[in-house]
């Protein structure tokens, strides 16, 4: 142990890149942007329809 309470086998566990984690983060970001875009489009569409047919 290094004095900080973390076992040596887990001390540098976050240092190696995990391709699954990176892929998951990329997919999460993509889904978030799609949701944001859909909210903007549907919100904007609802506003346009309200102004036209109001």
MIMIZA-905415 format. One record per residue (C-alpha): residue number from 1; x, y, z. Coordinates in nm, 4 decimals, padded with zeros to 6 digits. Layout:
// MIMIZA-905415
<site><resi>NUM</resi><xx>X</xx><yy>Y</yy><zz>Z</zz></site>
...
// end
This chain:
// MIMIZA-905415
<site><resi>1</resi><xx>00.0000</xx><yy>00.0000</yy><zz>00.0000</zz></site>
<site><resi>2</resi><xx>00.1087</xx><yy>00.3537</yy><zz>-00.0622</zz></site>
<site><resi>3</resi><xx>-00.0421</xx><yy>00.5075</yy><zz>00.2504</zz></site>
<site><resi>4</resi><xx>-00.3607</xx><yy>00.6379</yy><zz>00.0903</zz></site>
<site><resi>5</resi><xx>-00.5778</xx><yy>00.3307</yy><zz>00.1547</zz></site>
<site><resi>6</resi><xx>-00.5916</xx><yy>00.2162</yy><zz>-00.2093</zz></site>
<site><resi>7</resi><xx>-00.4620</xx><yy>-00.1346</yy><zz>-00.2749</zz></site>
<site><resi>8</resi><xx>-00.1645</xx><yy>-00.1401</yy><zz>-00.5144</zz></site>
<site><resi>9</resi><xx>-00.3487</xx><yy>-00.3472</yy><zz>-00.7762</zz></site>
<site><resi>10</resi><xx>-00.6190</xx><yy>-00.0787</yy><zz>-00.7993</zz></site>
<site><resi>11</resi><xx>-00.3988</xx><yy>00.2269</yy><zz>-00.7611</zz></site>
<site><resi>12</resi><xx>-00.3500</xx><yy>00.2895</yy><zz>-01.1332</zz></site>
<site><resi>13</resi><xx>-00.6676</xx><yy>00.1212</yy><zz>-01.2558</zz></site>
<site><resi>14</resi><xx>-00.7913</xx><yy>00.4373</yy><zz>-01.4351</zz></site>
<site><resi>15</resi><xx>-00.4680</xx><yy>00.4941</yy><zz>-01.6270</zz></site>
<site><resi>16</resi><xx>-00.5234</xx><yy>00.2383</yy><zz>-01.9031</zz></site>
<site><resi>17</resi><xx>-00.7676</xx><yy>00.3463</yy><zz>-02.1740</zz></site>
<site><resi>18</resi><xx>-01.0766</xx><yy>00.1293</yy><zz>-02.1966</zz></site>
<site><resi>19</resi><xx>-01.2166</xx><yy>00.1253</yy><zz>-02.5523</zz></site>
<site><resi>20</resi><xx>-01.5581</xx><yy>00.0215</yy><zz>-02.4243</zz></site>
<site><resi>21</resi><xx>-01.5745</xx><yy>00.3234</yy><zz>-02.1932</zz></site>
<site><resi>22</resi><xx>-01.4715</xx><yy>00.5593</yy><zz>-02.4730</zz></site>
<site><resi>23</resi><xx>-01.7273</xx><yy>00.4062</yy><zz>-02.7100</zz></site>
<site><resi>24</resi><xx>-01.9979</xx><yy>00.4356</yy><zz>-02.4464</zz></site>
<site><resi>25</resi><xx>-01.9142</xx><yy>00.8007</yy><zz>-02.3777</zz></site>
<site><resi>26</resi><xx>-01.9198</xx><yy>00.8755</yy><zz>-02.7514</zz></site>
<site><resi>27</resi><xx>-02.2578</xx><yy>00.7047</yy><zz>-02.7872</zz></site>
<site><resi>28</resi><xx>-02.3943</xx><yy>00.8897</yy><zz>-02.4831</zz></site>
<site><resi>29</resi><xx>-02.2787</xx><yy>01.2233</yy><zz>-02.6274</zz></site>
<site><resi>30</resi><xx>-02.4349</xx><yy>01.1412</yy><zz>-02.9637</zz></site>
<site><resi>31</resi><xx>-02.7690</xx><yy>01.0460</yy><zz>-02.8068</zz></site>
<site><resi>32</resi><xx>-02.7631</xx><yy>01.3623</yy><zz>-02.5941</zz></site>
<site><resi>33</resi><xx>-02.7079</xx><yy>01.5813</yy><zz>-02.9024</zz></site>
<site><resi>34</resi><xx>-02.9859</xx><yy>01.4023</yy><zz>-03.0899</zz></site>
<site><resi>35</resi><xx>-03.2240</xx><yy>01.4601</yy><zz>-02.7981</zz></site>
<site><resi>36</resi><xx>-03.1244</xx><yy>01.8273</yy><zz>-02.7750</zz></site>
<site><resi>37</resi><xx>-03.1780</xx><yy>01.8683</yy><zz>-03.1500</zz></site>
<site><resi>38</resi><xx>-03.5163</xx><yy>01.6977</yy><zz>-03.1358</zz></site>
<site><resi>39</resi><xx>-03.6256</xx><yy>01.9181</yy><zz>-02.8457</zz></site>
<site><resi>40</resi><xx>-03.5201</xx><yy>02.2303</yy><zz>-03.0337</zz></site>
<site><resi>41</resi><xx>-03.6915</xx><yy>02.1208</yy><zz>-03.3543</zz></site>
<site><resi>42</resi><xx>-04.0157</xx><yy>02.0165</yy><zz>-03.1873</zz></site>
<site><resi>43</resi><xx>-04.0196</xx><yy>02.3208</yy><zz>-02.9636</zz></site>
<site><resi>44</resi><xx>-03.9502</xx><yy>02.5487</yy><zz>-03.2572</zz></site>
<site><resi>45</resi><xx>-04.2082</xx><yy>02.3666</yy><zz>-03.4679</zz></site>
<site><resi>46</resi><xx>-04.4697</xx><yy>02.4049</yy><zz>-03.1977</zz></site>
<site><resi>47</resi><xx>-04.3923</xx><yy>02.7765</yy><zz>-03.1775</zz></site>
<site><resi>48</resi><xx>-04.4262</xx><yy>02.8194</yy><zz>-03.5546</zz></site>
<site><resi>49</resi><xx>-04.7564</xx><yy>02.6309</yy><zz>-03.5600</zz></site>
<site><resi>50</resi><xx>-04.8837</xx><yy>02.8372</yy><zz>-03.2668</zz></site>
<site><resi>51</resi><xx>-04.7938</xx><yy>03.1594</yy><zz>-03.4487</zz></site>
<site><resi>52</resi><xx>-04.9441</xx><yy>03.0467</yy><zz>-03.7798</zz></site>
<site><resi>53</resi><xx>-05.2615</xx><yy>02.8846</yy><zz>-03.6539</zz></site>
<site><resi>54</resi><xx>-05.2780</xx><yy>03.0514</yy><zz>-03.3142</zz></site>
// end
